[in-house]
């Protein structure tokens, strides 16, 4: 959660909010076949008995700058470097345009490859 105290009160932006924006941005990136849960997220998913929306997306930082870690699987035969550059650009643009919060870094972890027949 990213929070900001003002003289009028407190503003909080939940990680689920970022996860939905980033998930939508990733769905339009060619070559990305899915998101992969981290170990901590796997435990949360088991306890919740459903797949949570922030699966594969970790957002940290403050109201000034945030850092995004993405755990993805890619389709077989695509250029991973090109996909990663596309994802970084798309995520930065989407988050900064929607929230006005600067994205300090986007780290893309490729955790697997899918073979579509």
C-alpha positions in Angstrom: 0.0 0.0 0.0 1.2 3.5 -0.9 0.0 6.2 1.5 0.2 10.0 1.8 -0.7 12.2 4.8 -2.2 15.6 4.0 -3.7 18.2 6.3 -7.1 17.0 5.1 -6.5 13.4 5.8 -4.8 10.3 4.4 -4.7 9.0 0.9 -4.1 5.3 0.4 -3.5 3.5 -2.9 -3.8 -0.3 -2.4 -1.6 -2.8 -4.2 -4.7 -4.4 -5.8 -5.3 -1.1 -7.6 -1.8 -1.2 -9.1 -2.2 -4.9 -9.9 -5.3 -4.3 -11.9 -3.7 -1.5 -14.0 -0.5 -3.4 -14.5 -2.3 -6.6 -15.3 -4.4 -4.9 -18.0 -1.2 -3.4 -19.4 0.5 -6.8 -19.5 -2.5 -8.4 -21.2 -1.9 -6.2 -24.2 1.8 -7.0 -24.5 2.5 -9.6 -27.2 4.4 -12.7 -26.0 3.3 -12.6 -22.3 1.3 -15.8 -21.6 0.7 -15.2 -17.9 1.8 -14.2 -14.5 3.4 -16.5 -11.9 2.9 -16.2 -8.2 5.9 -15.8 -5.9 6.2 -18.2 -2.9 4.5 -15.7 -0.5 1.7 -15.1 -3.0 1.2 -18.9 -3.4 0.6 -19.2 0.3 -1.9 -16.2 0.2 -3.7 -17.9 -2.7 -4.0 -21.2 -0.8 -5.3 -19.5 2.3 -7.8 -17.4 0.3 -8.7 -20.5 -1.8 -8.7 -18.4 -5.0 -6.2 -16.6 -7.2 -5.7 -13.0 -5.9 -5.5 -10.2 -8.5 -2.0 -9.2 -7.4 -0.5 -12.6 -8.3 2.9 -12.1 -10.0 3.0 -8.4 -9.3 4.8 -6.8 -6.4 4.6 -3.0 -5.9 6.8 -1.2 -3.3 7.9 2.3 -2.6 6.3 5.6 -1.5 4.1 8.2 -3.0 7.1 9.8 -4.7 8.5 6.7 -6.5 7.4 3.1 -6.8 9.2 0.0 -7.9 7.4 -2.8 -9.7 8.5 -6.5 -9.9 6.7 -8.7 -12.4 6.9 -12.5 -12.5 5.8 -13.7 -16.0 5.8 -16.6 -18.4 6.4 -16.0 -22.1 5.4 -17.8 -25.2 7.9 -20.0 -26.8 9.9 -18.5 -29.7 9.6 -14.8 -28.8 12.4 -12.4 -28.2 12.6 -12.1 -24.4 14.6 -8.9 -24.5 12.1 -7.2 -26.8 9.2 -8.3 -24.6 10.9 -7.0 -21.5 11.5 -3.6 -23.0 7.9 -3.4 -24.2 6.6 -4.4 -20.7 8.8 -1.8 -18.9 7.7 0.9 -21.3 4.0 0.0 -21.1 3.9 -0.4 -17.3 5.7 2.9 -16.7 3.4 4.8 -19.0 0.2 3.2 -17.6 1.0 3.8 -14.0 2.4 7.3 -14.4 -0.5 8.3 -16.6 -3.2 6.9 -14.3 -1.7 8.0 -10.9 0.9 10.6 -11.5 3.3 8.6 -9.3 6.8 8.2 -10.9 7.9 4.6 -11.5 11.5 4.3 -10.4 12.1 0.8 -11.9 10.3 -2.1 -13.4 12.0 -5.5 -13.0 10.7 -8.3 -15.2 11.4 -11.8 -14.0 10.8 -14.5 -16.7 9.9 -17.6 -14.7 8.7 -19.8 -17.5 7.9 -20.5 -21.1 4.6 -21.8 -22.5 4.3 -23.7 -25.7 1.0 -23.0 -27.5 -0.1 -25.6 -30.1 
